[in-house]
Amino acid sequence: MTIWLINHYALTPDQAGGTRHYDIAQELVRRGDDVTIIASGFHYALFREMKQYPPGKDFLVEMIDGVRFVWIKTGPYRGNGIGRVRNMLEFTWKLGHLSESDLLKPDVVVGSSVHLFAVYGAYRLAKHLKVPFVMEVRDIWPQTLIDMGVSKYHPFVLLLGWLEPFLYRRADAIITLLPRAADHIEKFGVSSNKVTWISNGVNIRSFENVVPSQRLNPKKFNVLYTGTMGTANNLEPLMDAAEMLEDTPNIALTLVGSGPLKNDLEQRAKLLSNSTLIPSIPKTEIAGLLKEADVLFVGLKNLPLYRFGMSMNKVFDYMAAAKPIVFATNVPDNPVQIAKAGIIVPPDDARAIAKAVRTLYNDTIESRESMGENGYHYVKAHFSMTVITTKFESVLKKAKNGN
């Protein structure tokens, strides 16, 4: 098959962030498919352009590990204001010009809902090219915004509220990353037969024979967080827990990443003797860093949106690193809980986080290793990129064949 994957924020492993589509595309290429990923060269978290375009051109084509990337030049912005919305709309508008490019005509177009405008652009592109359109639902828009406190009458929410059912009904197939999203989608009159749950996953190969990052102090008991530092990641209780753990000097907390709350967290870390922040690092270096840690932390806000479940790249990376995990969440049936790969504590409960860290610190090495191995074997069996890609390819083949 010839496949176009449209994801405004798709990344490659030399950048910091999730690489779902790169990993799937690389596996598809190994199976003989021709895959093009279409994304913006402007990094959504670092707020800077990552690519250099030919003079006077808004498109750059690169072959990366057998995967064709088409980078679209879009305007800069900072934060989540009007500039970001303008960037979304510009990306969507420029998608329309791809049908006039020298790319091979696809058998199927996939539009990923990092935002619905990109998915709408994918739909228009597929319609123009007269090929099937597959919608990938990563987040439930606009419900996610409403659950985060935005008024349901906000003009932006109303626009997304119109786009959402429009796209569901016109998709030839729908892939959702969230295990319970089908219940929501079916409310719009969409048949459950049209919806397939395909979670995020992990490239297990990237965790084999890794080179240590040497960023953590080997003489300490290292608690590590990697990823975005935003509201949904709920890192304030972790910093509160770090303050409670200062009486155990051998425990050290390291946060790696970037995001809107990084400066606030950095100021707090400076007041603590056991906490350090490190800037974002390329995805290629994450495995070596995770392997150095003793405990890995992930947290989520207690928000209604998680009633649809969760599918965090970070969690699967953590499990692949074979390290025990402290997961501050009330999301039911999460993979860490199912695999017995760590300790689950309530969100927003700093004392419970500190207690979980102390428990693991005082535990035997064999017990911690057992938790880590539980996670590794579970994620390899259920969420490796080989497993994920087989499901993904099956949906695309059915859409192509009109099934």
Stockholm file with secondary structure:
# STOCKHOLM 1.0

chainA/1-403         MTIWLINHYALTPDQAGGTRHYDIAQELVRRGDDVTIIASGFHYALFREMKQYPPGKDFLVEMIDGVRFVWIKTGPYRGNGIGRVRNMLEFTWKLGHLSESDLLKPDVVVGSSVHLFAVYGAYRLAKHLKVPFVMEVRDIWPQTLIDMGVSKYHPFVLLLGWLEPFLYRRADAIITLLPRAADHIEKFGVSSNKVTWISNGVNIRSFENVVPSQRLNPKKFNVLYTGTMGTANNLEPLMDAAEMLEDTPNIALTLVGSGPLKNDLEQRAKLLSNSTLIPSIPKTEIAGLLKEADVLFVGLKNLPLYRFGMSMNKVFDYMAAAKPIVFATNVPDNPVQIAKAGIIVPPDDARAIAKAVRTLYNDTIESRESMGENGYHYVKAHFSMTVITTKFESVLKKAKNGN
#=GR chainA/1-403 SS CEEEEECTTCCCTTSSSCCHHHHHHHHHHHTTCEEEEEEESEETTTTEECCCCCTTCSEEEEEETTEEEEEECCCCCCTTSHHHHHHHHHHHHHHTTGGGSSSCCCSEEEEETTSHHHHHHHHHHHHHHTCCEEEEESSCTTHHHHHTTCCTTSHHHHHHHHHHHHHHHHCSEEEESSTTHHHHHHTTTCCGGGEEECCCCBCGGGGSSCCCCCCSCTTSEEEEEESCCSGGGCCHHHHHHHHHGGGSTTEEEEEECCCTTHHHHHHHHHTCSSEEEECCCCGGGHHHHHHHCSEEEEECCCCGGGGGCCCCHHHHHHHHTTCCEEEECCCTTCHHHHHTCEEEECTTCHHHHHHHHHHHHHSCHHHHHHHHHHHHHHHHHHSBHHHHHHHHHHHHHHHHTTC
#=GC SS_cons         CEEEEECTTCCCTTSSSCCHHHHHHHHHHHTTCEEEEEEESEETTTTEECCCCCTTCSEEEEEETTEEEEEECCCCCCTTSHHHHHHHHHHHHHHTTGGGSSSCCCSEEEEETTSHHHHHHHHHHHHHHTCCEEEEESSCTTHHHHHTTCCTTSHHHHHHHHHHHHHHHHCSEEEESSTTHHHHHHTTTCCGGGEEECCCCBCGGGGSSCCCCCCSCTTSEEEEEESCCSGGGCCHHHHHHHHHGGGSTTEEEEEECCCTTHHHHHHHHHTCSSEEEECCCCGGGHHHHHHHCSEEEEECCCCGGGGGCCCCHHHHHHHHTTCCEEEECCCTTCHHHHHTCEEEECTTCHHHHHHHHHHHHHSCHHHHHHHHHHHHHHHHHHSBHHHHHHHHHHHHHHHHTTC
//
